Amino acid sequence: MRKALLVAAALVATPALAQANPQIDYPAFQTLTASVAPQRATRLLKFDAFKAEAAKPGTLLLDARSKDAFAAGHIAGAVNLPLTDFTAESLAAVIGANPDRPILIYCNNNFRNDAVPVRMKAAPLALNIQTFINLVGYGYPNVWELADVIDMGDPAVGWVKG
């Protein structure tokens, strides 16, 4: 136990180790997250508004869940790009040349079913949060998020089974 406490204390006492990798910038992530929070708070759409926006020409309905989860089921019209595959290049290929294109997102936690393919995540780790932050961080400011908890079995959802 004492050894574990000493190791933990050493890690806390050496912040330089936390920034040893120049390709990981946690302070910049914290800054980005703080700057995105007020914008995200104004970009939550009730289901009816979400569906209406998704039907507009040029709007992208993006599903950032895994390829397997997407293949097992998704909202009709959605395009899949897993969050783990986000890069500047992959996002540009899916979103297109217009960085202001409206992008609608949803995740597992938008469904009350808590069943495959939409198993619920811990609320602070819901995929919408990371997806929203990443899209804005990559330069796509026109992101909108489904605010409601819906049932994938509701015909109004337009759920497509894989």
N, C-alpha and C positions, 0 to 999 in steps of 0.2 A: 504494500500500500504506500509506504513512504517513498519507494522508488518511483511509483507512478506519479505521486505528487511532485517530486523533484523534476521529472521529465516534463510534466505539464507546466510547472513554473518556468523551466528553462525555455519552453516554446513561447510562452507569453512574454518573457523577458527579452526575447530576441526578435523584434519586429522586422529586422533586416531579412531574416529567413523567409518571412511571409511575402516579400517582394523579390525573392531571388530570381524568379523567372520573368524576364522582360516581356513575355508574351501573355502574361496574366496580370491584369491591373484591377485589383479589387477596389481600391479607392475610386477609380473612375467609374466602376460599376455602381458603387454607392451613390456617387454624384448623379449618374444617369438615372438611377432608380428614383432618387428624390426629385429630379426634374420632371420625370414622366408622371409621377403620382397625381399632380393636379390635372393634367391633361386626361389621364385615364378616368378620373372621377367624372368627367363631363362626356365621356365617350361610351357610356353603357346604354344599350338599347333594349327596350322591352321586346318580347318576341314578335309582336305584330309589326313593329317598326323595323326590326331586324329582317324579317321576311320581305317587307316592302323594299328595303334598301338592297337586299340580295337580288331582287328581280330587276333592278335598274341596269341598263347596258353599261358595261365597263367596270362594274363592281366585281371584286374578287372575293369569293367566299373561301377562306383558307382554313384548312384543317391541319393543324401541326402535330396531331397525334402520330403514333408509329404507323408504318406502312401496313403492318398486320392488323392493327385496330381499325384503320381506315378501310382496308379490304373487307373486314368483317361487318362493317356498317358505317354509314355517314349520312349527313344531310345532303339531299339531292342537289347537285350543282357544285358541290364543294370540290376543291382541288387540294391534293395532299402534298405537303412538303414538311416532313418531320422536323421538329425543332432541332434535333441533333444534326440535321443536314443543312441548317442555315449557314450560309456564307454569303458574301456580297454577290458572288457569281450565281449561286443557285437561286437566291431571291430575285435577282434581276431577270433570270430566265423564266421564273414563274409569274412575277408581277408585271414585267414589261418595262418599257422605257420611261413611263411616267411615274416618278416617285410620289406624286400626289394622288395616285389612283386610290379610290376608296377600297379598303381592305376590311372585311368582316371576319371575326374570329369567334370560335367556340371551343369548348374542351369537355372532357369527361364530367367535370363538375357542373356543367349546365344540364345534366340529365339526372332525374331522380331515380332512375332504374338501378344504379349501382350493380350492373350486370355486364358481362362481356357483350360488346366491346367497349363499354363506357364505365369501367370500374372507377369509383370515386377516389380521388387523391386527397391527401391532407390539405385542408383549406388554405394554409399559407403557401402551399407548394402547387396550387392549381396551375395547370398548364397555361391558362389565359394570361396569368401574371408574367411569366417568362416570355411568352410569345409577344405580348404587347411591348414589353421593354426591349426585346431584341429587334422587333420591327422598327420601332422609333430609333433605336441605337444605330441601325443600319441605314437610316435616312428616309424612312417611310412614315410621315407624320399623320396620314389620314387613316388611322386604325380605329375601328369600332368593335365593341365587344358585346356579345349576347349577355344580357343582365339576368335573365330569368332562369329558373330551374324548370325544365320541361320533361315530358315523357316521350321517349323515342317511339313508343307505340301510338302516339297521337297522330292521326292522319295529316293534320295540319303541318306537322314537322317535315313531312316528306322524307322519312327515313328510308334509305336504300340499304337493304341487307346484302351482304357479300355472298 
